[in-house]
């Protein structure tokens, strides 16, 4: 009797003969790479009909199932025992030995399937095995059984199992070419990338770094979860570009109400450059209709006109709760929850209905030499091969006595004298950092926490005692109310 995991293939089996063969070969490659990359050894793989059989040791069974669940193209799997037999009596004996303890004190059902020539039917197996197991059980329940005993007979092999584990289906990664995903490290963009992998695309990533080392480390840690746990079958690459200079240029020269739209159009352009370079045929984003001002239908339309390449938005009809739930399911939630939004990229009163002409007029103010420098800053990372360390101890929840608060534009309408507070932009802080008193403690505040984290890291590197206030403006307001 052999320990085996049975894999079911879903929609692959309804493809034409030629396409099905190609898809199955790619799936077999992905399964091999998935098991090997997770350190499994000594396994064997066999394909028959619409099934793939993976033979592993009992000791590695649980680990193998956990890996195979995350290989796209597999709709369900079962841990089973394989026996060579065409005898109904042998099937009954093996079934009794395997399941008599499992049906004890429970109601059960038997489901049988059969392929090949035999001197018995599937119904014979169900009736006879049911009668054999009945004395050990509380009875038969064909509608809502506590235990379902499955027997699949394929020619001279019989498979016995009592479990069906649902997997994620889709198509094997690699059957649909390449796409480029614009990612920020938040919940949305990484879930969007996951959806494209599920539909068989090789996903590579473009990260436009608006902040600095912390923003980059946070985003890469999220991408790495997806790369390590889902991207079986190819080597995902991350293209990192430094967007700080162009963000500063946009903030300095353009209408504040159009900042996010103009910034997004430049991000699309970078993604298109990368896509054309690697032979990708579409860009993927995590945009959801109406979720924020830049994602109204009108603003998405105006933003999309910056490039020619198709933009795929798999989350367009999902709300935030649905997206966050998916992030939990695929395992990126924890990493994304630690990435703070970079509030320096937002405006206080953004337009929800922009006009293309006004956007083009504002864009014309941008020095394109800066954009060219952005492209020159591009770095390519093999995300699986790098280790990511996110700086710790930069955030604080309790305000130290006599700390000096630096408000980096949180929008907080608070009196400076009441809170020992200084209002200062991020750029001003960098310019004046050498004049800050090294004997003081500095608490940095912004709306979402991304900007203040980057500022705290920079001041720490300069030898100053600096922290970012966790919770941003909301925490500052609570502190003011208490004091």
C-alpha positions in Angstrom: 0.0 0.0 0.0 1.5 3.3 -1.1 1.0 6.8 0.4 -0.2 9.2 -2.4 -1.7 12.6 -2.9 -4.3 12.7 -5.7 -4.5 16.1 -7.5 -7.6 17.1 -9.5 -7.1 19.6 -12.4 -10.4 21.4 -13.0 -10.7 23.5 -16.1 -7.4 22.2 -17.6 -9.3 19.0 -18.5 -11.8 20.8 -20.7 -9.2 22.4 -23.0 -8.4 21.0 -26.5 -6.1 18.0 -26.6 -3.1 20.1 -27.8 -3.7 22.9 -25.2 -4.4 20.5 -22.4 -1.1 18.6 -23.0 0.8 21.9 -22.9 -1.0 23.1 -19.7 -0.4 19.8 -18.0 3.3 19.8 -18.8 3.6 23.3 -17.4 1.7 22.2 -14.3 4.0 19.2 -13.8 7.0 21.5 -14.1 5.5 23.9 -11.5 4.6 21.0 -9.1 8.2 19.7 -9.3 9.7 23.2 -8.7 7.2 23.8 -5.8 8.1 20.6 -4.0 11.8 21.0 -4.6 11.9 24.6 -3.5 10.2 23.7 -0.2 12.9 21.1 0.5 10.9 17.9 -0.2 12.9 14.9 -1.5 12.3 11.4 -2.7 8.8 12.2 -4.2 7.5 10.8 -7.5 4.9 12.2 -9.8 2.7 10.3 -12.2 -0.1 11.6 -14.5 -3.1 9.6 -15.6 -6.3 10.9 -17.2 -7.5 14.0 -15.4 -5.4 13.2 -12.3 -1.9 13.7 -11.1 -0.5 11.4 -8.4 2.2 12.6 -6.1 3.9 9.9 -4.1 5.6 11.1 -0.9 6.6 9.6 2.4 4.2 9.6 5.3 6.6 11.9 7.2 6.4 14.6 4.4 2.7 14.2 3.7 1.4 17.2 5.6 4.1 19.5 4.2 3.5 18.3 0.6 -0.2 19.0 0.9 0.4 22.5 2.2 2.7 23.2 -0.8 0.5 21.6 -3.4 -2.6 23.6 -2.2 -0.8 26.7 -3.4 0.1 25.5 -6.9 -2.3 27.1 -9.4 -4.1 24.7 -11.7 -5.1 22.3 -9.0 -8.7 22.5 -7.9 -8.6 19.9 -5.1 -6.5 17.1 -3.6 -6.8 14.1 -1.4 -4.4 12.2 0.8 -5.0 8.5 -0.2 -3.7 5.0 -0.1 -3.0 3.2 -3.4 -3.3 -0.6 -3.7 -2.8 -2.9 -6.7 -6.0 -5.0 -7.0 -8.9 -5.7 -9.3 -10.7 -7.9 -6.7 -13.8 -6.7 -5.0 -13.1 -8.8 -2.0 -9.6 -7.3 -1.6 -11.1 -3.8 -1.9 -13.6 -4.6 0.9 -10.9 -6.0 3.1 -8.6 -3.0 2.6 -11.5 -0.6 3.1 -12.5 -2.3 6.3 -9.0 -2.1 7.7 -8.6 1.6 6.8 -11.9 3.0 7.8 -13.4 0.8 10.6 -12.0 3.1 13.3 -12.9 6.3 11.4 -16.6 5.4 11.2 -16.8 4.3 14.8 -19.6 6.1 16.6 -20.4 8.1 13.4 -22.7 8.0 10.5 -21.1 7.5 7.1 -21.5 7.1 3.4 -19.4 5.4 0.7 -18.8 7.0 -2.7 -17.1 4.9 -5.4 -15.8 5.7 -8.9 -14.4 3.3 -11.4 -12.5 3.5 -14.7 -11.6 0.3 -16.7 -12.9 -3.2 -17.1 -14.0 -5.0 -13.9 -16.5 -7.7 -12.9 -18.3 -5.4 -10.5 -19.8 -1.9 -10.7 -19.3 1.3 -8.7 -22.6 0.7 -7.0 -21.5 -2.8 -6.0 -18.5 -1.2 -4.2 -20.7 1.3 -2.4 -23.2 -1.3 -1.2 -20.7 -4.0 -0.2 -18.2 -1.7 1.5 -21.1 0.1 3.2 -22.4 -3.3 4.6 -18.9 -4.2 5.7 -18.4 -0.9 7.7 -22.0 -0.7 9.0 -21.4 -2.8 12.2 -18.6 -0.4 13.3 -20.7 2.7 12.9 -23.8 4.5 14.1 -25.4 4.0 10.7 -25.5 5.2 7.1 -26.4 8.8 6.1 -26.2 9.5 2.4 -27.2 13.1 2.7 -25.1 14.5 5.6 -22.6 11.9 6.7 -20.0 12.5 9.5 -17.5 10.5 7.4 -17.4 10.0 3.6 -15.4 7.0 2.5 -14.1 7.4 -1.1 -12.9 4.6 -3.3 -11.5 5.3 -6.8 -10.7 2.3 -9.0 -8.5 2.8 -12.1 -7.9 -0.4 -13.9 -5.7 -2.4 -11.5 -5.2 0.3 -8.9 -7.6 1.3 -6.1 -7.4 4.5 -4.1 -8.9 4.9 -0.7 -9.4 8.3 1.0 -11.8 10.2 3.3 -10.8 13.8 2.6 -11.1 16.3 -0.2 -9.0 19.5 0.3 -10.1 22.5 -1.8 -7.3 24.3 -3.6 -7.2 27.5 -5.5 -7.8 26.3 -9.1 -7.0 28.6 -11.9 -4.4 27.9 -14.5 -0.7 26.9 -14.1 1.6 29.9 -13.9 3.3 30.4 -17.3 0.5 29.5 -19.7 -0.6 33.2 -20.1 2.7 35.0 -20.6 4.1 37.9 -18.5 2.5 40.9 -16.8 4.0 43.7 -14.7 2.3 44.6 -11.3 2.6 48.0 -9.9 2.9 47.4 -6.1 3.1 49.6 -3.1 3.2 47.1 -0.3 -0.4 47.7 0.7 -3.2 45.1 0.7 -4.6 45.9 -2.7 -1.8 45.7 -5.3 -0.4 42.4 -3.9 -3.8 40.7 -4.0 -4.2 42.0 -7.6 -0.9 40.3 -8.5 -2.1 37.1 -6.9 -5.2 37.1 -9.1 -3.1 37.3 -12.2 -0.9 34.5 -11.1 -4.0 32.4 -10.5 -5.0 32.9 -14.1 -1.6 31.6 -15.3 0.4 34.8 -15.8 4.1 35.3 -14.7 3.9 38.4 -12.5 6.9 40.6 -12.2 6.8 43.7 -10.0 7.5 47.4 -10.3 7.9 49.3 -7.0 8.1 53.1 -7.2 9.8 54.1 -3.9 8.3 57.3 -2.6 9.9 57.3 0.8 13.2 55.6 1.3 14.8 52.5 2.9 11.8 51.8 5.2 9.2 52.1 2.5 11.3 49.8 0.2 11.9 47.2 2.9 8.2 47.1 3.8 7.1 46.7 0.2 9.7 44.0 -0.5 8.7 42.0 2.5 5.1 41.8 1.2 6.3 40.9 -2.3 8.5 38.2 -0.9 5.6 36.4 0.8 3.9 36.1 -2.6 7.1 35.1 -4.3 8.1 32.4 -1.8 4.6 30.9 -1.2 2.8 31.3 -4.5 5.1 32.0 -7.5 6.0 28.4 -8.2 7.4 27.8 -11.7 9.3 30.9 -12.5 11.8 33.5 -11.0 9.9 36.7 -10.0 11.8 39.9 -10.4 11.2 43.3 -8.7 12.1 46.5 -10.5 12.7 49.2 -8.0 12.8 52.9 -9.0 13.5 55.9 -6.8 10.5 58.2 -7.2 11.3 60.7 -4.5 12.7 63.3 -6.8 9.8 63.2 -9.2 7.3 63.3 -6.3 9.1 66.4 -5.0 9.0 68.0 -8.5 5.2 67.3 -8.8 4.5 68.7 -5.3 6.5 71.8 -6.0 5.2 72.7 -9.5 1.7 71.1 -10.0 -1.8 71.9 -8.8 -2.1 70.1 -5.4 -5.5 68.8 -6.3 -4.0 66.8 -9.2 -0.9 65.4 -7.4 -2.1 61.8 -7.1 -3.3 61.6 -10.7 -0.1 63.0 -12.2 2.0 60.8 -9.9 0.0 57.7 -11.0 0.5 58.6 -14.7 4.2 58.7 -14.2 4.1 55.3 -12.4 2.1 53.9 -15.3 4.8 55.1 -17.6 7.6 53.4 -15.7 5.6 50.2 -15.5 5.1 50.3 -19.3 8.8 50.9 -19.8 9.6 47.8 -17.7 6.9 45.7 -19.4 8.2 46.5 -22.9 11.7 45.7 -21.7 10.8 42.2 -20.5 8.1 41.3 -23.0 5.1 41.7 -20.7 1.8 42.4 -22.3 -0.2 44.2 -19.6 0.1 46.1 -16.4 -1.7 45.0 -13.2 -2.9 47.4 -10.5 -4.8 47.0 -7.3 -7.3 49.8 -8.0 -10.9 49.4 -6.8 -13.6 51.7 -8.3 -14.3 54.6 -6.0 -12.1 53.5 -3.1 -10.1 56.7 -3.1 -10.2 60.0 -5.1 -7.7 58.8 -7.7 -9.8 55.7 -8.3 -13.0 57.3 -9.5 -14.0 56.2 -12.9 -13.1 59.6 -14.4 -9.7 59.7 -12.8 -8.9 56.1 -13.8 -9.8 57.1 -17.3 -7.6 60.1 -17.3 -4.7 58.3 -15.6 -4.9 55.4 -18.1 -4.4 57.7 -21.1 -0.8 58.2 -20.1 0.1 54.9 -21.7 -0.9 52.5 -24.6 -0.5 49.2 -22.8 -3.6 47.5 -21.3 -4.1 48.0 -17.5 -5.7 45.0 -15.8 -7.6 45.8 -12.5 -8.8 42.5 -11.0 -10.1 44.2 -7.8 -12.2 46.8 -9.6 -15.5 45.6 -8.2 -14.3 44.6 -4.7 -14.6 46.6 -1.5 -11.9 47.0 1.0 -13.2 44.4 3.4 -13.2 41.8 0.6 -9.6 42.7 -0.4 -8.4 42.5 3.2 -10.1 39.2 3.6 -8.2 37.9 0.5 -4.9 39.3 1.9 -5.5 37.2 5.0 -6.3 34.1 3.0 -3.1 34.3 0.8 -0.9 35.2 3.8 0.2 38.8 2.9 -2.0 40.6 5.5 0.6 40.7 8.3 3.3 42.0 6.1 1.1 44.6 4.4 -0.3 45.8 7.8 3.2 46.9 8.8 3.7 49.0 5.7 2.6 52.6 6.4 1.0 54.7 3.7 3.3 57.4 2.4 1.2 60.5 3.1 3.6 62.8 1.3 2.0 61.6 -2.0 -1.5 62.8 -1.1 -3.2 66.2 -1.2 -5.7 67.6 1.2 -8.4 68.4 -1.4 -7.9 66.0 -4.4 -10.1 66.3 -7.5 -12.4 63.4 -8.1 -13.3 64.5 -11.6 -10.2 65.6 -13.4 -10.0 66.9 -17.0 -7.3 65.5 -19.3 -6.4 69.0 -20.6 -5.7 70.4 -17.1 -3.7 67.3 -16.2 -1.6 67.7 -19.4 -1.1 71.4 -18.7 0.2 70.6 -15.2 2.4 67.7 -16.4 4.1 70.1 -18.9 5.6 71.9 -15.9 7.6 68.7 -15.0 11.3 68.7 -15.9 11.5 65.4 -18.0 15.2 65.1 -17.1 14.0 64.1 -13.6 11.9 61.4 -15.1 14.8 60.1 -17.1 16.9 60.0 -13.9 14.1 58.0 -12.3 14.5 55.4 -15.1 18.2 55.4 -14.7 17.8 54.6 -11.0 16.1 51.3 -11.8 17.4 48.3 -9.9 16.5 44.7 -10.5 16.1 42.3 -7.6 15.7 38.6 -7.5 13.2 38.7 -4.6 13.6 35.1 -3.6 17.4 35.5 -3.1 17.4 38.5 -0.9 16.8 38.8 2.9 14.9 41.8 4.1 15.4 43.5 7.4 12.9 46.1 8.5 14.3 48.5 11.1 12.7 48.1 14.5 12.1 50.4 17.4 11.3 53.5 15.3 7.6 53.7 16.3 6.3 54.8 19.6 2.9 54.9 21.2 3.4 56.7 24.5 4.7 60.3 24.2 7.8 60.9 26.3 7.8 63.8 28.7 9.4 67.0 27.2 9.6 65.4 23.7 9.5 67.9 20.8 6.8 67.0 18.3 7.5 67.7 14.6 4.4 67.7 12.5 5.3 66.8 8.9 2.0 68.1 7.5 -0.5 65.8 9.3 -3.3 68.3 8.8 -3.7 68.5 12.6 -5.3 71.8 13.6 -3.5 72.0 16.9 -1.8 74.9 18.5 2.0 74.6 18.5 2.5 76.0 22.0 0.0 73.6 23.6 1.9 70.5 22.5 5.5 71.7 22.2 5.0 71.2 18.5 6.8 72.4 15.4 5.2 72.3 11.9 7.8 71.5 9.3 7.7 69.8 5.9 9.8 66.7 5.2 12.2 68.7 2.9 12.6 71.4 5.6 13.4 68.8 8.2 16.2 67.4 6.0 17.6 70.9 5.4 17.6 71.8 9.1 18.5 68.4 10.5 22.1 69.5 11.3 20.7 72.3 13.5 18.5 70.0 15.7 19.5 69.7 19.4 21.0 66.2 20.0 20.0 66.3 23.6 16.3 66.3 22.8 13.8 63.5 21.9 11.9 64.1 18.6 8.5 62.6 17.9 7.6 62.8 14.2 3.9 62.8 13.0 2.1 62.6 9.7 -1.3 61.4 8.6 -0.6 57.7 7.9 2.9 57.1 9.4 4.9 56.4 6.3 6.5 59.8 6.0 7.2 60.1 9.7 8.9 56.6 9.7 11.2 57.6 7.0 12.0 60.8 8.8 12.7 59.0 12.1 15.0 56.6 10.3 17.0 59.5 8.7 17.3 61.3 12.1 18.4 58.1 13.8 21.1 57.6 11.2 22.3 61.1 12.0 22.6 60.2 15.7 19.4 61.9 16.9 16.8 60.3 19.3 13.8 60.2 17.0 10.6 58.2 16.8 7.5 58.0 14.6 4.2 58.3 16.4 2.2 55.1 15.7 -1.3 56.0 14.5 -0.2 59.4 13.2 -2.6 62.3 13.5 -5.3 60.3 15.3 -2.8 59.4 18.1 -1.7 63.0 18.3 -5.3 64.2 18.6 -5.9 61.7 21.4 -2.8 62.8 23.2 -3.9 66.4 23.0 -7.4 65.6 24.4 -5.8 63.8 27.4 -3.4 66.6 28.0 
